[in-house]
Amino acid sequence: MSILTLRNISKRYGSLQALREVSFEVPRGSVFGILGPNGSGKTTLLGIVTDVLKADTGDFTLFDQLPSATQRRQIGTLLETPNFYHYLSGYRNLQITAAVKQRDEKDIARVLEIAGLSARQHAAFKTYSLGMKQRLAIANTLLGDPDVLILDEPSNGLDPAGIAEVRGLIKQLAQSGKTIIMASHLLDEVEKVCTHVAVLQKGKLLTSGPVNTVMVREDFVELACNDMSRLEVLLRQHPLLGNLALTGGVLQAFFTGAVDPSELNSWLAGQGIWLNHLQVRRKSLEAAFLEMTQN
Ligand SMILES: Nc1ncnc2c1ncn2[C@@H]1O[C@H](COP(=O)(O)OP(=O)(O)OP(=O)(O)O)[C@@H](O)[C@H]1O
């Protein structure tokens, strides 16, 4: 079953085309990242899906059905940080939002536990760290135990510790079977938590699908030794060498087929080259993204 299927969604703000015929599908159980630079249309897209905005053209389904209030109640949404009361505790704040959202108050203890806030639930919100504040906002989306979460830039404005906390919570929720749809402009975040991705640029969908197949990321081998020019000459003779680049004092060798690093090492040693650095690396998601957006 598809959780969300978008078909040719377009949206304009006056003369600005914010989304152009965007279509993709979010499978159940995925952590689906909507990735794109600032202004690429991510928030607009999530706004349409959560009924805050209307698309000009195109349509979408939720749980394979036309969207309705019933479907939306199975979705927890965090588009903007909720206006929590600073002097009230985390628990009291959730009591208020549970009443507004007509969710059962009995669920509060469960969601605080998931968000790792039970021990601090009666402390004032203003005493929470940035990461705890955002975890409370995510706990808020979990009231009523929705199957799907929609989060807009969940790590935005957090310090590194907060980013790690939120990332950990998202992974934990994904493992518990929730489908998570999140907008992000952080490639690193998408790489660390997402199983699937849709890449937007200026409102246009560049690609979508599983992260590993959408962003082609070859392995490469980093090498260094005391005689870099001889190493370069030898590597250029390797039958499987594709590209070679000197970066940060090491040679990055991209091969056109699988190369065993130990065989490469002994082949070089046989030619009198003793490596002081050999590491297999993966092209970063950032490099793959830049290639994609520049094409
Ligand atoms: N209410 C609005 N009126 C006019 N233009 C808007 C409005 N909301 C968004 N835009 C414009 O539409 C484009 C897409 O904006 P949107 O916020 O959806 O992108 P985004 O990818 O979420 O960006 P960010 O990461 O900065 O939040 C931008 O150029 C933005 O300036």
PDBQT file of the ligand as one rigid body, heavy atoms in Angstrom, charges set to zero:
ROOT
HETATM    1  N1  LIG A 301       2.971  32.487   0.770  1.00  0.00    +0.000 N 
HETATM    2  C1  LIG A 301       3.863  32.677  -0.190  1.00  0.00    +0.000 A 
HETATM    3  N2  LIG A 301       3.742  33.705  -1.045  1.00  0.00    +0.000 NA
HETATM    4  C2  LIG A 301       4.639  33.904  -2.041  1.00  0.00    +0.000 A 
HETATM    5  N3  LIG A 301       5.707  33.106  -2.268  1.00  0.00    +0.000 NA
HETATM    6  C3  LIG A 301       5.872  32.064  -1.438  1.00  0.00    +0.000 A 
HETATM    7  C4  LIG A 301       4.982  31.794  -0.358  1.00  0.00    +0.000 A 
HETATM    8  N4  LIG A 301       5.409  30.695   0.290  1.00  0.00    +0.000 NA
HETATM    9  C5  LIG A 301       6.523  30.294  -0.343  1.00  0.00    +0.000 A 
HETATM   10  N5  LIG A 301       6.809  31.119  -1.377  1.00  0.00    +0.000 N 
HETATM   11  C6  LIG A 301       7.925  30.970  -2.343  1.00  0.00    +0.000 C 
HETATM   12  O1  LIG A 301       7.783  29.703  -2.967  1.00  0.00    +0.000 OA
HETATM   13  C7  LIG A 301       9.042  29.079  -3.149  1.00  0.00    +0.000 C 
HETATM   14  C8  LIG A 301       9.038  27.726  -2.461  1.00  0.00    +0.000 C 
HETATM   15  O2  LIG A 301       8.994  27.968  -1.058  1.00  0.00    +0.000 OA
HETATM   16  P1  LIG A 301       8.974  26.798   0.028  1.00  0.00    +0.000 P 
HETATM   17  O3  LIG A 301       8.922  27.432   1.377  1.00  0.00    +0.000 OA
HETATM   18  O4  LIG A 301       7.924  25.818  -0.328  1.00  0.00    +0.000 OA
HETATM   19  O5  LIG A 301      10.401  26.133  -0.225  1.00  0.00    +0.000 OA
HETATM   20  P2  LIG A 301      11.280  25.275   0.755  1.00  0.00    +0.000 P 
HETATM   21  O6  LIG A 301      12.003  24.319  -0.126  1.00  0.00    +0.000 OA
HETATM   22  O7  LIG A 301      10.467  24.722   1.859  1.00  0.00    +0.000 OA
HETATM   23  O8  LIG A 301      12.301  26.339   1.313  1.00  0.00    +0.000 OA
HETATM   24  P3  LIG A 301      12.912  26.470   2.791  1.00  0.00    +0.000 P 
HETATM   25  O9  LIG A 301      13.879  25.352   2.933  1.00  0.00    +0.000 OA
HETATM   26  O10 LIG A 301      13.577  27.819   2.717  1.00  0.00    +0.000 OA
HETATM   27  O11 LIG A 301      11.769  26.418   3.742  1.00  0.00    +0.000 OA
HETATM   28  C9  LIG A 301      10.069  30.060  -2.591  1.00  0.00    +0.000 C 
HETATM   29  O12 LIG A 301      10.591  30.801  -3.664  1.00  0.00    +0.000 OA
HETATM   30  C10 LIG A 301       9.274  30.934  -1.646  1.00  0.00    +0.000 C 
HETATM   31  O13 LIG A 301       9.836  32.212  -1.542  1.00  0.00    +0.000 OA
ENDROOT
TORSDOF 0
